[in-house]
Structure formats: C-alpha cells, structure tokens
C-alpha cells in the first residue's frame, strides 16, 4: 500500500501564511491561562509563545513600567539596535522595521561579536568576546535598543555601564539563555531603573529576542496608523465585521460584500470585513481571529439580518462568546440587526418601483439545481401547521 504524504492533504486545503499565523495566535489565546498582561504586553508575550510553542513562558516574562511604550517610541524614531549575536541580526526583519520607520537599514543594526579587533582583544585580555563587543558599541548605546538572547556576560557589562557610567538605553531586551551568570544578569538589570522586557530565569535565546522586536514593530506600526488617522477611532470601534447568514450559492452574499467595501472606502474604521455564520464562509471565527492578529482591539459585529430570530437571539451571540474567550484583551460587541427603519420603507418603495417592468414569474428562467451544491429539499419552504403555530406562540409568550 502506497503511503500518502501529509502535504498532499495540506495543499488540497491550502492556506496563506497569514491565515496559519492567525490560527496559531487564536490557539495561543484559547489555551493561555488567565493572566494580568495589558493588551500591548500580551502582544509581546503571545509573539514569544508563537516563536517557542511554550505556553509556560507566560510565567517568566517581565516588563518594567512603560517598557512597551518606550520600545514603540524608540522604533518610531529609528533608534539604533544593538544585538549580542549575529543570529539576532540575521533574524530581524528589515521589512517589519521599515513599516515603523523607513530609515531602518542594515547599518542601523549592530553586532560586534565577530569583529576581528574584538576577537584579538578578547584573546589578549582573556575576556569573553561578548564583553569586548559591547564595549566597542559603548558610544551608540545611549538611547539605543539593546537586545540580548545569547550572552549574559554582555548583559552584565551593560549593567556595569548603567551603574558606573550613567548609560541610559531606550530599552533593554534581556533574554540570554544558559546556566552560568544568566539569572544574575537579568535580576541585576531589573533593579537598575531602565526600561526592560526580560525573560526571568535560565530560559531565553536569540529567537525570543527577535520575537520581542517584531511584536514591538506590530504595536508601533499600529500606533503610527492611529496617529495618521485619528478620526477612525471616533466611533469607539476600530473594526467592523458584517455577519450574514451564508448560503450554498457562492455569490449570494455579494451585496453584503459591496456594503462592506463601501464602508471600508469611507474610512471610519481601521478594518471592515464580512463573514457568514454558516455554509460556504468565510466564517466568523477565521475573520475575527485575523482581525485580532492585525491589531483589532474594539470590534463591532453587525448582524446583516432583518429579523431578530433564533440566530440573532442565541446562535450568533453564543458563537461570539466562545470567540471572546480566545481573545480576552479584545472588546467584542454584538450590534443591532437591520430591522425596521424608515430607510427600509424607502428601500422597499424603491424596489417596488424597480419591479414595474418585470415579467410574470411563469416566464422566469430558473437555473438547474445541478449548478449548486444544494441537497434535496434545501430550497423547499417548510411551513408549520397554523394550529400548531398558534399553540407554540401561546406556550412561548403566555
């Protein structure tokens, strides 16, 4: 029997990288234990977990007061980034950095660990290269972002500069890993009064340092967008999701999509999306998770329904409550249906006028049921017996 490779199944249901990332973040939000992180801090912690697949790191991440704001400001103003390993330098995405400040280029990210003169000095003075490397960078460290994912001795030397020389970095990311000097270096830093994001204990690593910078880039880019378009937050929501019923007919929801497109063009929200609760999708969970991944924090879901039926009263709110558990830092509001409004009367009158020239229904050309994936009976109208309906209403409302 020939074994079928798993990737065949994956490619048959292909998803973009952004969709996979959104699913990953949704999984983290769903499985994370209760915590006291602010929404911006959680953005950083969640990115660390995404990098390591280790939810237990929630217990180890530490923030000084104002650390995230300090990091956002430093990135927005294009501050120099010093890193303790070339692995961090290689891992940092210039594209992400440039979404925050277009001045970022390779010459704004520094690492001296492999410099020839550093290696010679380390041999001559019998000191770790990481110590000599950060000493070489001393002139650029005031107001810089310093990232440690490898060398606790480099962090200890930075601590000395802060204590003895009055050095003041904009932000220190302290995630060196190992068994010697690691905890001591982090503990000392966290007592020096400079902004820091640290991973307490022995754990750490260069990928974690990279993940923290990338999370700060997301937050900084979002902050820049809010400053450029302050009017987008005046309604109290940054994101609008139109939610329809859905259909097995692929283009049945085009009118709702057109409404979403028009609202997006008006620019009153940072994001406007549409989804369906059933049938072909896209479905609410995937759209909501994607919006959260892209920075949504105050989300209004507007049910694209005329009537307050069972879906509106129970099904959709229950579905939303489950989604809200995955994203405890996001405000999620269920709006009102289209319902009755004088504007609806005007629309009905408009449709009446547009129907004047239409033919009798006997002359309508109907599509073949084979054109749509509709099971038998799907299009049939199933009525309740009038007496049964009366009994049900009496029992329900008396």
C-alpha positions, 0 to 999 in steps of 0.5 A: 500500500502506497503511503500518502504524504501529509502535504498532499492533504495540506495543499488540497486545503491550502492556506496563506501564511497569514491565515496559519499565523492567525490560527496559531495566535487564536490557539495561543489565546484559547489555551493561555491561562488567565493572566494580568498582561495589558493588551500591548504586553500580551502582544509581546508575550503571545509573539514569544509563545508563537516563536517557542510553542511554550505556553509556560513562558507566560510565567517568566516574562517581565516588563518594567513600567512603560517598557512597551511604550518606550520600545514603540517610541524608540522604533518610531524614531529609528533608534539604533539596535544593538544585538549580542549575536549575529543570529539576532541580526540575521533574524530581524526583519528589515521589512517589519522595521521599515513599516515603523520607520523607513530609515531602518537599514542594515547599518542601523543594526549592530553586532560586534561579536565577530569583529576581528579587533574584538576577537584579538582583544578578547584573546589578549585580555582573556575576556569573553568576546561578548564583553569586548563587543559591547564595549566597542558599541559603548558610544551608540548605546545611549538611547539605543535598543539593546537586545540580548538572547545569547550572552549574559556576560554582555548583559552584565557589562551593560549593567556595569555601564548603567551603574558606573557610567550613567548609560541610559538605553531606550530599552533593554531586551534581556533574554540570554539563555544558559546556566552560568551568570544568566539569572544574575544578569537579568535580576541585576538589570531589573533593579537598575531603573531602565526600561526592560522586557526580560525573560526571568530565569535560565530560559531565553535565546536569540529567537525570543529576542527577535520575537520581542522586536517584531511584536514591538514593530506590530504595536508601533506600526499600529500606533503610527496608523492611529496617529495618521488617522485619528478620526477612525477611532471616533466611533469607539470601534476600530473594526467592523465585521458584517455577519450574514447568514451564508448560503450554498450559492457562492455569490449570494452574499455579494451585496453584503460584500459591496456594503462592506467595501463601501464602508471600508472606502469611507474610512471610519474604521481601521478594518471592515470585513464580512463573514457568514455564520454558516455554509460556504464562509468565510466564517466568523471565527477565521475573520475575527481571529485575523482581525485580532492578529492585525491589531483589532482591539474594539470590534463591532459585529453587525448582524446583516439580518432583518429579523431578530430570530433564533440566530440573532437571539442565541446562535450568533451571540453564543458563537461570539462568546466562545470567540471572546474567550480566545481573545480576552484583551479584545472588546467584542460587541454584538450590534443591532440587526437591520430591522425596521427603519424608515430607510427600509420603507424607502428601500422597499418603495424603491424596489417596488418601483424597480419591479414595474417592468418585470415579467410574470414569474411563469416566464422566469428562467430558473437555473438547474439545481445541478449548478449548486451544491444544494441537497434535496429539499434545501430550497423547499419552504417548510411551513408549520401547521397554523394550529400548531403555530398558534399553540407554540406562540401561546406556550412561548409568550403566555 
